[in-house]
């Protein structure tokens, strides 16, 4: 296990621009003459450099916790500005740069996913496992031929609904219809040997991507993909030049979304239920509406009206009123609930605190909703 960087220097060719167009979050470093640093998008190139630095032999590799900010991410139920992944990279031989070797690695990763799902289901019996025993392998070209009238995203939905779990190979290469299944940056994954693990997720009726991975570019595929992408000048950057000079090992690697895995295993409808980040108000409203359907399926109309009335009630938090009640200090209850407010106010004075949850009035409607959605009313 290694520790991953949160940022890298700009202009070294190390940061990954994913689809080739994303902007990195950057800032100047005072003690480096205001040289620009960039918050990482992913660690694909950095991991390969690290394998070379540590002289890791074929068959061995590294893994790390990756934290990133992707300012251009299209936010939604599955996408956040904040990205957290278990990242891994393994040294391989030139002979192992094949689809068959890629499938061997994927089979092992998928087995770990199934074991994780079973472990979660043992801890929370109300959650039932539904991943199939085996993952289905298919090339993006074969998938396009199977569903020629569907968009790439609709093809993913159709194939995952049919097989439950699918590994789509050749994500970045051009298909016979002249299009790509999806865009990929030209200088870290070999487009013919990269792929995504997707599962059917009935909570949202979607194909849920849990991992993106692949065999990395060699010297030939790097130059070819840079030409196709119209950016051959990248070959002069430090990382790319090191690869072309045979200074870097052949590798396979990828990342598994930590919040995605948690969201999947706990059957959540929005990634914000398992991580802290920022979303537009409209997305939050949509997520709430999805929860409304869950509530309406459980509770009667009278209960829902009572709940809506409770949500519309306003509590007078005027400081004058609080002072008249004998309060000398107070903390507003926001994200994190009552327990976080108590933690903040005690921490501000460096003092311990004693309180009784039984003395805190909680409406019955709130208790019922929290029990259904497996939430803590005090948080």
ABEGO torsion letter per residue (X at the ends): XBBBBABBBBGAGABBAGAGABBBBBBBBAAAGGBBBBBBABAAAAAAAAAAAAGBBBGBBBBBBBBBBBAABBBBAABBABBBBBBBBBBBBAAABBAAAAAAAAAAAAAAAAAAAAAAAAABAABBBABBABBBBBBAAAAAAABAABBAAAAAAAAAAAAGBBBBBGAABBBAAGBBABBBBAAABBAAABBBBBBBBAAAGBBBBABBBEBBBBAAAAAAAAAAAGBAAAAABAAAAAAAAGABBBBBBEBBBAAAAAAAAAGBABAAAABBBBBBAAAAAAAAAAAAAAAAAABBAAAAAAAAAAAABBBBABAAAAAAAGBABBBBBBBGEAAAAAAAAAAAAGBBBBBBAAABBBBAAAAAAAAAAGBBAAX
